[in-house]
């Protein structure tokens, strides 16, 4: 093992036993990753900070059950994603809150790759889609669809298509084979494509 991994293992053990200083040292290198992922989901810095605090409490509480089968950062990131989604469901929306630009997902082909909208007749609804985006409904539809994804697919989708990581970096971060990452990404994109298309075309409220 490297010195860095031994240090993290030691911090995990100490933090799991209630050492608050060790917990701070353990999570500090990953706070930017955790916060950025949460903010991508919530789109609001203040909400993201609140959700991050909730996530850190959950990480601290669940740390004794961390078995080390994945990297601590990957395990903690999953908890942060769940915290963000739970926070989004429970918060009271303020109508005049400044919204971020919606995620530019676009349509996908059968292999899970992005395609141009003019190649997909069913996506020829630019005026309606623009109106939906302006009202935030398309973003809400996406968030509901993200709720439906299994954790294993959600984290891959967020890292690759939201955080714009390279495929190799996602695989290395999650300690997965690139083929497994592509499979999970394809399944996530397929579900999101269906939900977004149905919503834009009026097939889903």
PAPA-105638 format. One record per residue: residue number from 1; residue in one letter; x, y, z of N, C-alpha, C in turn. Coordinates in steps of 0.1 Angstrom, whole numbers, plus 2048, in hexadecimal, padded with zeros to 3 digits. Atoms other than C-alpha are relative to their C-alpha. Layout:
{drenmar NUM "A" {X Y Z} {X Y Z} {X Y Z}}
...
***
This chain:
{drenmar 1 "X" {808 7F4 800} {800 800 800} {809 80D 800}}
{drenmar 2 "X" {7F8 7F3 800} {80B 824 7FB} {7FE 806 80D}}
{drenmar 3 "X" {801 7F9 7F4} {811 83B 817} {7F2 808 801}}
{drenmar 4 "X" {80D 7F9 801} {7F2 84F 80C} {7F5 7F7 804}}
{drenmar 5 "X" {80B 809 7FD} {7DB 831 80E} {801 7FC 80E}}
{drenmar 6 "X" {7FF 803 7F2} {7E9 827 830} {7FB 80B 808}}
{drenmar 7 "X" {804 7F4 7F9} {7E3 84A 83C} {7F0 801 800}}
{drenmar 8 "X" {80E 7FF 801} {7BF 84A 830} {7F9 7F5 808}}
{drenmar 9 "X" {805 80C 7F8} {7B9 827 83F} {800 803 80F}}
{drenmar 10 "X" {7FE 7FC 7F2} {7C6 834 860} {7F5 80A 804}}
{drenmar 11 "X" {809 7F5 7FD} {7B0 853 85E} {7F1 7FA 801}}
{drenmar 12 "X" {80D 806 800} {791 83E 856} {7FE 7F8 80D}}
{drenmar 13 "X" {801 808 7F4} {798 827 874} {7FE 80A 80C}}
{drenmar 14 "X" {801 7F6 7F5} {79D 845 88B} {7F3 807 800}}
{drenmar 15 "X" {80C 7F9 801} {77F 858 87E} {7F4 7F7 804}}
{drenmar 16 "X" {80B 809 7FC} {769 839 882} {7FF 7FE 80F}}
{drenmar 17 "X" {800 802 7F2} {773 838 8A6} {7FC 80D 807}}
{drenmar 18 "X" {805 7F3 7FA} {767 85C 8AC} {80A 80B 800}}
{drenmar 19 "X" {7F5 7F5 800} {787 870 8A5} {7FB 80B 7F6}}
{drenmar 20 "X" {806 7F6 809} {778 890 897} {80C 807 7F7}}
{drenmar 21 "X" {7F4 7FA 808} {79B 89E 88C} {803 7F7 7F5}}
{drenmar 22 "X" {7FD 80A 80A} {7A1 87E 879} {7F5 801 7F5}}
{drenmar 23 "X" {80B 7FF 80A} {77F 881 868} {802 80D 7F7}}
{drenmar 24 "X" {7FE 7F4 807} {787 8A5 85E} {80B 7FE 7F6}}
{drenmar 25 "X" {7F5 803 809} {7A8 89A 84F} {7FD 7F6 7F5}}
{drenmar 26 "X" {805 80A 80A} {797 87D 83D} {7F8 806 7F5}}
{drenmar 27 "X" {80A 7FB 80B} {77C 891 82B} {805 80C 7F9}}
{drenmar 28 "X" {7FC 7F3 806} {78F 8B2 825} {805 7FF 7F2}}
{drenmar 29 "X" {7FB 801 80E} {7A1 8A6 805} {7F4 7FE 7F6}}
{drenmar 30 "X" {80B 804 80A} {77F 89B 7F6} {7F4 80A 801}}
{drenmar 31 "X" {80C 7F7 7FE} {769 8B9 800} {7FC 807 7F3}}
{drenmar 32 "X" {803 7FA 80D} {76C 8CA 7DE} {7F8 7F7 7F7}}
{drenmar 33 "X" {807 80A 808} {762 8AA 7CC} {7F2 7FF 805}}
{drenmar 34 "X" {80D 802 7FA} {745 8A5 7E4} {7F7 80C 7FD}}
{drenmar 35 "X" {808 7F4 801} {739 8C9 7E3} {7FC 802 7F1}}
{drenmar 36 "X" {803 7FE 80E} {73B 8CC 7BD} {7F6 7F6 7FB}}
{drenmar 37 "X" {80B 80A 804} {727 8AC 7B8} {7F3 803 805}}
{drenmar 38 "X" {80D 7FC 7FA} {70C 8B8 7CF} {7FB 80C 7FA}}
{drenmar 39 "X" {805 7F4 806} {70A 8DA 7C0} {7FB 7FD 7F2}}
{drenmar 40 "X" {805 804 80E} {706 8CA 79D} {7F2 7FB 801}}
{drenmar 41 "X" {80E 806 7FF} {6E7 8B9 7AA} {7F6 80B 805}}
{drenmar 42 "X" {809 7F6 7FA} {6D9 8D7 7BE} {800 80D 7F9}}
{drenmar 43 "X" {7FF 7F3 808} {6E5 8F4 7A9} {800 80C 809}}
{drenmar 44 "X" {800 7F4 7F8} {6E7 90B 7C7} {80B 7FE 80B}}
{drenmar 45 "X" {7F5 802 7F7} {706 911 7DC} {7FC 7FF 80F}}
{drenmar 46 "X" {804 801 7F2} {6F4 917 7FD} {7FA 7F2 803}}
{drenmar 47 "X" {806 80D 7FE} {6DF 8F8 7F9} {80B 7F5 800}}
{drenmar 48 "X" {7F6 80A 801} {6FE 8E4 7EF} {808 7FF 80D}}
{drenmar 49 "X" {7F9 800 7F4} {710 8EF 80E} {7F8 7F9 80B}}
{drenmar 50 "X" {808 806 7F6} {6F3 8E4 824} {800 7F1 7FE}}
{drenmar 51 "X" {801 80F 803} {6F0 8C2 812} {80E 7FA 802}}
{drenmar 52 "X" {7F3 806 7FD} {716 8BD 815} {801 7FE 80F}}
{drenmar 53 "X" {7FF 803 7F1} {713 8C1 83B} {7F8 7F4 804}}
{drenmar 54 "X" {808 80C 7FE} {6F7 8A7 83B} {808 7F4 7FC}}
{drenmar 55 "X" {7F9 80C 805} {70D 890 826} {80C 7FD 809}}
{drenmar 56 "X" {7F5 803 7F7} {72B 894 83D} {7FC 7FA 80D}}
{drenmar 57 "X" {805 807 7F4} {716 88B 85B} {7FD 7F1 7FD}}
{drenmar 58 "X" {803 80E 804} {70A 86C 848} {80D 7F8 7FE}}
{drenmar 59 "X" {7F3 807 802} {72E 863 83E} {806 7FD 80E}}
{drenmar 60 "X" {7FB 802 7F2} {739 867 863} {7F8 7F5 807}}
{drenmar 61 "X" {808 80A 7FA} {71C 852 86F} {802 7F2 7FA}}
{drenmar 62 "X" {7FF 80D 807} {721 836 855} {80E 7FB 7FF}}
{drenmar 63 "X" {7F2 803 801} {747 836 857} {804 7F2 806}}
{drenmar 64 "X" {7FC 80D 7FB} {749 818 86E} {7FC 7F4 7F7}}
{drenmar 65 "X" {805 80A 809} {737 804 853} {808 800 7F3}}
{drenmar 66 "X" {7F8 7FF 80C} {750 80E 838} {809 7F4 7FF}}
{drenmar 67 "X" {7F8 80D 800} {760 7ED 82D} {80D 801 7F7}}
{drenmar 68 "X" {7F4 7FF 808} {77A 7FB 816} {800 7F9 7F2}}
{drenmar 69 "X" {801 807 80D} {76E 7E9 7F7} {801 80A 7F4}}
{drenmar 70 "X" {7FE 7F6 80A} {76F 80A 7E3} {808 80B 807}}
{drenmar 71 "X" {7F9 7F5 7FA} {782 82A 7E8} {7F7 808 809}}
{drenmar 72 "X" {809 7F8 7F7} {776 840 804} {7FA 80B 7F9}}
{drenmar 73 "X" {806 7F5 807} {771 85C 7EC} {7F4 7FC 7F8}}
{drenmar 74 "X" {80B 805 808} {75A 847 7D6} {7F4 7FD 80A}}
{drenmar 75 "X" {80A 803 7F6} {747 83B 7F5} {7F9 80C 805}}
{drenmar 76 "X" {805 7F3 7FB} {743 85E 802} {7F9 807 7F6}}
{drenmar 77 "X" {807 7F9 80A} {739 86C 7E1} {7F2 7FA 7FE}}
{drenmar 78 "X" {80E 806 802} {71C 853 7DE} {7F7 806 80B}}
{drenmar 79 "X" {808 7FB 7F5} {710 85F 800} {7FC 80F 7FD}}
{drenmar 80 "X" {803 7F2 804} {713 883 7F4} {7F5 801 7F6}}
{drenmar 81 "X" {80B 800 80B} {6FE 87C 7D5} {7F3 7FD 806}}
{drenmar 82 "X" {80D 803 7FA} {6E3 86C 7EA} {7FB 80B 809}}
{drenmar 83 "X" {803 7F5 7F8} {6E4 889 802} {7FA 80B 7F8}}
{drenmar 84 "X" {805 7F5 809} {6E0 8A2 7E5} {7F2 7FD 7FB}}
{drenmar 85 "X" {80D 804 805} {6C2 88F 7D7} {7F5 801 80B}}
{drenmar 86 "X" {80A 7FF 7F5} {6B1 88C 7F9} {7FE 80F 804}}
{drenmar 87 "X" {802 7F2 7FC} {6B7 8B1 800} {7F8 807 7F5}}
{drenmar 88 "X" {808 7FA 80B} {6A9 8BA 7DE} {7F1 7FD 802}}
{drenmar 89 "X" {80E 805 7FF} {689 8A6 7E5} {7F9 807 80C}}
{drenmar 90 "X" {806 7FB 7F4} {684 8B6 807} {800 80F 801}}
{drenmar 91 "X" {7FF 7F2 7FE} {68D 8DA 802} {7F3 807 7FA}}
{drenmar 92 "X" {80B 7F8 805} {673 8F5 7FC} {806 809 7F5}}
{drenmar 93 "X" {7FB 7F8 80C} {678 904 7D9} {7FC 80E 801}}
{drenmar 94 "X" {803 7F2 801} {67A 929 7D6} {800 804 7F2}}
{drenmar 95 "X" {803 7FE 80E} {66B 934 7B5} {80A 809 7FA}}
{drenmar 96 "X" {7F8 7F6 806} {681 952 7B0} {80F 7FD 802}}
{drenmar 97 "X" {7F2 803 7FE} {6A1 940 7B9} {808 7FF 7F3}}
{drenmar 98 "X" {7F8 800 80C} {6BC 944 79F} {804 7F2 7FD}}
{drenmar 99 "X" {7FD 80E 804} {6BF 924 78C} {80C 7FF 7F7}}
{drenmar 100 "X" {7F4 803 809} {6DF 916 77B} {7FB 7FC 7F3}}
{drenmar 101 "X" {804 805 80D} {6DF 90D 757} {7FD 7F1 802}}
{drenmar 102 "X" {803 80E 7FF} {6CF 8EB 753} {80B 7F7 7FA}}
{drenmar 103 "X" {7F6 809 805} {6E5 8CD 74C} {7FE 7FE 7F1}}
{drenmar 104 "X" {802 802 80F} {6EB 8CB 726} {802 7F1 7FD}}
{drenmar 105 "X" {7FF 80F 803} {6E3 8A6 722} {7FE 7FC 7F2}}
{drenmar 106 "X" {803 804 80E} {6D5 8A5 6FF} {7FB 7F2 7FF}}
{drenmar 107 "X" {804 80E 802} {6C8 885 6F0} {80B 7F6 7FE}}
{drenmar 108 "X" {7F5 80B 801} {6DB 864 6EE} {7FC 7F6 7F5}}
{drenmar 109 "X" {803 80B 809} {6DD 848 6D5} {800 7F3 807}}
{drenmar 110 "X" {802 80D 7F9} {6D9 823 6DC} {80C 7FC 808}}
{drenmar 111 "X" {7F4 804 7F9} {6FD 820 6E7} {803 809 80C}}
{drenmar 112 "X" {7FE 7F7 7F5} {6F9 83C 701} {808 80C 7FD}}
{drenmar 113 "X" {7F8 7F5 804} {70B 856 6ED} {7F7 80C 7FC}}
{drenmar 114 "X" {808 7F4 803} {700 87A 6E8} {7FE 801 7F0}}
{drenmar 115 "X" {802 7FE 80E} {6F1 882 6C6} {7FA 80E 7FE}}
{drenmar 116 "X" {805 7F3 803} {6E6 8A2 6B5} {7F1 800 7FF}}
{drenmar 117 "X" {80F 800 7FF} {6C2 8AC 6BA} {7FA 7FF 7F2}}
{drenmar 118 "X" {806 800 80D} {6BC 8B1 695} {800 7F2 7F9}}
{drenmar 119 "X" {800 80D 805} {6C3 88C 690} {7F5 7F7 807}}
{drenmar 120 "X" {80B 807 7F9} {6A7 882 6A8} {7F3 807 7FF}}
{drenmar 121 "X" {80C 7F9 802} {685 88D 69C} {7F8 802 80C}}
{drenmar 122 "X" {808 7FF 7F4} {675 886 6BD} {805 80B 80A}}
{drenmar 123 "X" {7FB 7F5 7F8} {68B 8A1 6CC} {7FE 80E 7FA}}
{drenmar 124 "X" {802 7F3 807} {67F 8BC 6B4} {7F5 808 807}}
{drenmar 125 "X" {80A 7F9 7F8} {66D 8CE 6CF} {807 80C 807}}
{drenmar 126 "X" {7F7 7F6 7FA} {685 8EB 6D5} {7F8 80B 808}}
{drenmar 127 "X" {808 7F6 7F9} {66B 905 6DE} {7FA 7FC 80D}}
{drenmar 128 "X" {805 806 7F4} {65A 8EF 6F7} {80A 7FD 80A}}
{drenmar 129 "X" {7F5 804 7F7} {67A 8E2 706} {806 80D 806}}
{drenmar 130 "X" {7FB 7F4 7FB} {687 906 709} {7F7 805 80B}}
{drenmar 131 "X" {809 7FB 7F6} {668 910 71C} {801 7F7 80D}}
{drenmar 132 "X" {7FF 809 7F4} {66B 8F1 733} {80D 803 808}}
{drenmar 133 "X" {7F4 7FD 7F9} {68F 8F9 73A} {7FF 80D 808}}
{drenmar 134 "X" {801 7F4 7FA} {687 91D 742} {7F8 7FF 80D}}
{drenmar 135 "X" {808 802 7F4} {66D 912 75C} {807 7F6 80A}}
{drenmar 136 "X" {7F9 809 7F7} {685 8F9 76B} {7FA 7F2 800}}
{drenmar 137 "X" {807 80C 7FF} {66E 8DC 763} {809 7F4 7FA}}
{drenmar 138 "X" {7F7 80A 806} {688 8C9 74D} {80A 7FC 80A}}
{drenmar 139 "X" {7F6 804 7F6} {6A1 8CB 769} {7FA 7F8 80B}}
{drenmar 140 "X" {806 808 7F6} {688 8BE 782} {7FD 7F2 7FB}}
{drenmar 141 "X" {802 80E 806} {680 8A1 76A} {80D 7F8 801}}
{drenmar 142 "X" {7F3 807 800} {6A5 899 768} {803 7FC 80E}}
{drenmar 143 "X" {7FD 804 7F2} {6A8 899 78E} {7F7 7F5 804}}
{drenmar 144 "X" {809 80B 7FC} {68A 882 792} {806 7F3 7F9}}
{drenmar 145 "X" {7FB 80B 807} {69A 86B 778} {80D 7FB 807}}
{drenmar 146 "X" {7F4 804 7F9} {6BB 86C 78B} {7FD 7F8 80D}}
{drenmar 147 "X" {804 807 7F4} {6A8 861 7AA} {7FD 7F1 7FD}}
{drenmar 148 "X" {803 80D 804} {69E 842 797} {80C 7F7 7FE}}
{drenmar 149 "X" {7F4 808 803} {6C1 837 78F} {806 7F9 80C}}
{drenmar 150 "X" {7F9 806 7F5} {6D3 81E 7A4} {80D 808 803}}
{drenmar 151 "X" {7F4 7F9 7FD} {6F0 82D 7B7} {80C 7FE 7F7}}
{drenmar 152 "X" {7F5 803 808} {709 81B 7A2} {800 807 7F2}}
{drenmar 153 "X" {802 7F9 80D} {6FB 82B 782} {800 80F 802}}
{drenmar 154 "X" {801 7F2 7FE} {6F4 84D 791} {80E 806 801}}
{drenmar 155 "X" {7F3 7FA 7FE} {718 853 79C} {808 800 7F4}}
{drenmar 156 "X" {7F9 801 80C} {726 848 77B} {7FB 80B 7F6}}
{drenmar 157 "X" {806 7F5 809} {70E 860 768} {804 80D 805}}
{drenmar 158 "X" {7FC 7F3 7FB} {716 87D 77F} {80E 803 7FD}}
{drenmar 159 "X" {7F2 7FE 803} {73B 879 77C} {803 802 7F2}}
{drenmar 160 "X" {7FC 800 80E} {73C 873 757} {7F8 80C 7F8}}
{drenmar 161 "X" {808 7F7 808} {71F 889 749} {7FE 80D 807}}
{drenmar 162 "X" {803 7F4 7F9} {71B 8A3 764} {80D 807 804}}
{drenmar 163 "X" {7F3 7FB 7FC} {73E 8A7 772} {80A 800 7F4}}
{drenmar 164 "X" {7F8 800 80C} {74D 8A0 74F} {80D 7FA 802}}
{drenmar 165 "X" {7F4 808 7FE} {767 887 75B} {803 7F8 7F3}}
{drenmar 166 "X" {7FC 80A 80A} {77A 872 742} {7FC 7F2 805}}
{drenmar 167 "X" {805 80D 7FD} {76E 84E 740} {80A 7F9 809}}
{drenmar 168 "X" {7F5 807 7F9} {790 841 74C} {801 805 80F}}
{drenmar 169 "X" {800 7FA 7F3} {78E 859 76A} {7F5 7FA 809}}
{drenmar 170 "X" {80B 805 7F9} {76C 84D 774} {803 7F1 804}}
{drenmar 171 "X" {7FD 80E 7FD} {777 828 772} {80A 7FF 80B}}
{drenmar 172 "X" {7F6 801 7F5} {796 82F 787} {7FA 805 80D}}
{drenmar 173 "X" {805 7FB 7F3} {783 843 7A1} {7F7 7F6 806}}
{drenmar 174 "X" {80A 809 7FA} {768 829 7A5} {806 7F2 801}}
{drenmar 175 "X" {7F9 80D 800} {781 80C 7A1} {7F8 7F6 7F9}}
{drenmar 176 "X" {808 809 809} {76D 7FD 785} {807 7FE 7F3}}
{drenmar 177 "X" {7FB 802 80E} {776 7EF 763} {7F9 80A 7F7}}
{drenmar 178 "X" {806 7F7 809} {770 808 747} {7F3 7FB 7FA}}
{drenmar 179 "X" {80C 806 806} {757 7F0 738} {7F4 800 809}}
{drenmar 180 "X" {80B 800 7F6} {742 7EF 758} {7FB 80F 801}}
{drenmar 181 "X" {804 7F2 7FF} {742 815 759} {7F7 804 7F3}}
{drenmar 182 "X" {808 7FD 80D} {736 817 734} {7F2 7F9 801}}
{drenmar 183 "X" {80D 806 7FF} {71A 7FE 73C} {7F7 807 809}}
{drenmar 184 "X" {808 7F9 7F7} {70E 811 75A} {7FC 80E 7FA}}
{drenmar 185 "X" {803 7F3 806} {710 832 747} {7F5 7FE 7F5}}
{drenmar 186 "X" {80A 803 80A} {6FC 823 72A} {7F2 7FE 806}}
{drenmar 187 "X" {80D 803 7F9} {6E1 817 741} {7FA 80D 806}}
{drenmar 188 "X" {804 7F4 7FA} {6DF 838 753} {7FB 80A 7F5}}
{drenmar 189 "X" {804 7F7 80B} {6DD 84C 732} {7F3 7FB 7FA}}
{drenmar 190 "X" {80C 805 807} {6C3 835 724} {7F3 804 808}}
{drenmar 191 "X" {80B 7FC 7F7} {6AC 83B 742} {7FD 80F 7FF}}
{drenmar 192 "X" {801 7F2 800} {6B2 860 742} {7FA 805 7F3}}
{drenmar 193 "X" {805 7FD 80D} {6AC 862 71D} {7F1 7FE 7FF}}
{drenmar 194 "X" {80F 804 801} {68A 851 720} {7F8 80A 808}}
{drenmar 195 "X" {808 7F7 7F8} {67F 867 73D} {7FF 80E 7FA}}
{drenmar 196 "X" {800 7F2 805} {68A 888 72D} {7F7 800 7F3}}
{drenmar 197 "X" {808 7FF 80C} {67B 87F 70B} {7F1 7FF 803}}
{drenmar 198 "X" {80E 801 7FC} {65A 874 71B} {7FB 80D 805}}
{drenmar 199 "X" {804 7F4 7F9} {659 894 72F} {7FE 80B 7F5}}
{drenmar 200 "X" {801 7F6 80A} {660 8AB 711} {7F5 7FE 7F7}}
{drenmar 201 "X" {80A 803 80A} {648 89A 6FA} {7F2 7FF 807}}
{drenmar 202 "X" {80D 800 7FA} {62D 89B 714} {7FB 7F3 805}}
{drenmar 203 "X" {804 80D 7FC} {62C 876 71D} {801 7FE 80F}}
{drenmar 204 "X" {7FF 801 7F2} {634 87C 741} {7FF 80D 807}}
{drenmar 205 "X" {802 7F3 7FA} {629 897 759} {80C 806 806}}
***
